[in-house]
Amino acid sequence: MKKIPYLKTSLAACLLAASSASSASVWAPNDGDINLLSFSASSFPFPSLSDTFGIFEDTAVIGAAEPVVAFTGVGAVSFVANGGNYNIGTGTSSGTLLGSSNFQIGMLSGGVWSAAFGNTDLGSDANLLAFADASDFNNLHFLYAFDVSPSQATDDGPAAVPLPASIWMMTSALLGVLYAGRRKSAVYA
C-alpha cells in the first residue's frame, strides 16, 4: 500500500511540471521587434547558421502546425499591429499572428517542429531557450531571444460559457441518490 502515496505524489509533480512548462513557452515582444541568435554545442561560441527556427501562433500545437514565419540562425523579427492582428516579418518571410502579438518558438529537426524544453531569464529582456534534436536528445541547440517577455496564450475564439451552479448541484444530488440506493440494496441482500 506504500505505492499509492508515491503514485499520487509523482502524478502531482508531473501535472505541476506540465502546467509550468506550457505557460513558459509563450512569448510577447517588448517593443516593435525581437532579435534572435542561435548556437549549438558544436558551433559555440559562434552562431549556428544551420538551425531553422519558426514563430508559431500562441495557441498552436507546434508539432502539428506550420510556423507563421521561419528563420535560420540569426534573425530579427518585426511586429506591426494591423487591427487586432499583428503582421510579422524576418526580411525573407512574413505572416500574420491572429488576435495578439503573443507567439511560440519552435525548432525544425529531422523534419519535425519541436518546442523548447527549457528557458532561462538572463535579465534585461533577454532569454535563453534550449532545444533538443528530434533524433538525439544529447545534441542541444540554444536560442538567445532579446526584447521578449514570457506571456500567456490568448484564446482567439469566443469566450467559454461556464456551467451554472444548478448543474453542479443537480449532479452531486443525483450521485448521492445513486449511492444511497446502492447502499440500501447491499443492506437488504
C-alpha positions in Angstrom: 0.0 0.0 0.0 3.0 2.3 0.2 2.9 2.7 -3.6 -0.3 4.7 -3.6 1.1 7.9 -1.9 4.2 7.7 -4.0 2.0 7.4 -7.2 -0.1 10.4 -6.1 3.0 12.5 -5.4 4.5 11.6 -8.7 1.3 12.4 -10.6 1.0 15.8 -8.8 4.7 16.6 -9.6 4.1 15.7 -13.3 0.9 17.8 -13.5 2.7 20.8 -11.9 5.7 20.4 -14.3 3.4 20.2 -17.3 1.4 23.2 -16.3 4.5 25.3 -15.7 6.2 24.2 -18.9 3.2 25.1 -21.1 2.9 28.6 -19.7 6.6 29.3 -20.1 6.6 28.7 -23.8 4.5 31.6 -24.9 6.3 34.9 -25.5 5.5 38.5 -26.3 7.7 41.2 -27.9 8.7 44.1 -25.6 8.8 46.6 -28.5 8.4 46.5 -32.2 10.9 43.8 -32.9 12.8 40.8 -31.4 16.3 39.7 -32.1 17.3 36.0 -32.1 20.7 34.3 -32.1 21.2 30.6 -32.2 24.2 28.4 -31.4 24.7 24.7 -30.8 27.3 22.8 -28.8 29.3 22.1 -31.9 29.3 25.8 -33.1 29.9 27.5 -29.8 31.0 30.4 -29.4 30.0 31.2 -33.0 26.3 31.4 -34.2 24.9 28.3 -35.7 23.7 29.3 -39.2 22.2 25.8 -40.0 19.5 25.7 -37.3 16.0 26.5 -38.5 13.5 28.1 -36.1 9.9 29.2 -36.5 7.5 31.6 -34.9 4.1 30.0 -34.2 0.7 31.2 -33.0 0.4 31.3 -29.2 -2.3 28.6 -29.2 -0.7 26.3 -31.8 0.4 22.8 -31.2 3.9 23.1 -32.5 4.4 19.5 -33.7 1.2 19.7 -35.8 1.2 23.3 -37.0 3.2 25.2 -39.6 5.1 28.3 -38.5 3.9 31.8 -39.4 7.5 32.7 -40.3 10.8 30.8 -40.2 14.4 31.9 -39.9 17.8 30.3 -39.9 20.5 31.0 -37.3 20.4 34.7 -36.7 17.3 36.8 -37.2 15.3 39.9 -36.3 11.5 39.7 -36.4 9.4 42.8 -36.7 5.9 43.1 -35.2 3.4 45.6 -36.7 -0.1 46.0 -35.4 -2.8 45.6 -38.1 -6.2 46.0 -36.4 -6.5 43.1 -33.9 -3.8 41.1 -35.7 0.0 41.5 -36.0 2.0 41.3 -39.2 5.4 39.8 -38.5 8.4 39.6 -40.9 12.0 38.5 -40.9 13.1 40.2 -44.1 12.9 36.9 -46.1 9.4 35.7 -44.9 6.3 37.3 -43.4 3.0 36.3 -42.0 0.2 37.3 -39.6 -0.4 36.4 -35.9 -4.1 36.4 -35.2 -5.6 38.2 -32.2 -2.4 39.2 -30.4 1.3 39.6 -30.6 1.9 36.5 -28.4 3.9 33.7 -30.0 5.7 30.4 -29.5 9.2 29.5 -30.9 9.9 26.1 -32.4 13.0 24.4 -33.9 13.0 22.2 -37.0 14.9 19.0 -36.5 14.7 15.9 -38.6 11.6 17.3 -40.5 9.7 17.7 -37.2 9.0 21.0 -35.3 9.5 20.9 -31.6 9.1 23.4 -28.7 11.8 24.5 -26.4 12.1 22.2 -23.4 13.6 24.9 -21.1 14.3 28.5 -20.8 16.4 30.8 -18.6 15.7 34.5 -17.9 19.0 36.3 -18.4 17.6 39.6 -17.3 17.4 42.8 -19.3 14.7 41.4 -21.6 16.9 38.5 -22.7 16.1 34.8 -22.5 18.0 31.6 -23.4 15.8 28.9 -24.9 17.0 25.3 -25.1 16.0 22.8 -27.8 17.0 19.2 -28.4 17.3 17.3 -31.7 14.4 15.1 -32.6 16.8 12.2 -33.1 19.3 12.7 -30.4 18.4 14.4 -27.1 22.1 14.8 -26.2 22.6 17.2 -29.1 21.4 20.5 -27.7 20.7 23.8 -29.5 20.3 27.2 -27.9 18.5 30.3 -29.0 19.1 33.7 -27.4 16.0 35.8 -27.6 16.2 39.6 -26.9 13.4 42.0 -26.3 10.9 39.3 -25.4 9.0 38.5 -22.2 7.1 35.5 -21.0 3.4 35.8 -21.7 0.1 33.8 -21.7 -1.7 32.2 -24.6 -4.7 34.1 -25.7 -7.9 32.5 -26.9 -8.8 33.9 -30.3 -12.2 32.3 -30.3 -15.4 33.1 -28.5 -15.4 33.2 -24.7 -16.3 29.9 -22.9 -19.7 29.9 -21.1 -19.4 28.4 -17.6 -21.9 25.8 -16.4 -24.5 27.2 -14.0 -24.2 26.2 -10.3 -27.5 24.4 -10.6 -25.9 21.8 -12.9 -23.2 21.0 -10.4 -25.7 20.8 -7.5 -28.1 18.5 -9.6 -25.1 16.3 -10.5 -24.0 15.9 -6.9 -27.6 15.2 -5.7 -28.0 12.6 -8.5 -24.8 10.9 -7.4 -25.9 11.0 -3.8 -29.2 9.3 -4.7 -27.5 6.6 -6.7 -25.0 5.9 -3.9 -27.8 5.7 -1.3 -29.8 3.3 -3.5 -26.7 1.1 -3.9 -26.2 1.0 -0.1 -29.8 0.0 0.5 -29.6 -2.9 -1.9 -26.4 -4.1 -0.2 -28.2 -4.0 3.2 -31.2 -6.0 2.0 -29.1 -8.7 0.4 
